[in-house]
């Protein structure tokens, strides 16, 4: 992996909104709607979609289509990352 790509992947976990999205998805084990997730982390729907697309590319979330609606679910890898984010939050308070 090239250094620029590694830096981009590293930075995503230390930005507030992506971290909050992963933790929010972890708290309720069932799949979520993008619009509800956007409200929970206080960002626009379009911003949430952009973040979720990045998280999907990293293999942390998957989209499940149900009719016209896409639901978002954590992958096993996404669950592990969300667990670590919560550990870090507990450590730093």
Secondary structure as GFF3:
##gff-version 3
##sequence-region A 1 93
A	DSSP	alpha_helix	3	12	.	.	.	ID=ss1
A	DSSP	alpha_helix	16	27	.	.	.	ID=ss2
A	DSSP	beta_strand	32	33	.	.	.	ID=ss3
A	DSSP	alpha_helix	34	40	.	.	.	ID=ss4
A	DSSP	alpha_helix	45	57	.	.	.	ID=ss5
A	DSSP	beta_strand	61	66	.	.	.	ID=ss6
A	DSSP	beta_strand	69	74	.	.	.	ID=ss7
A	DSSP	alpha_helix	76	92	.	.	.	ID=ss8
###
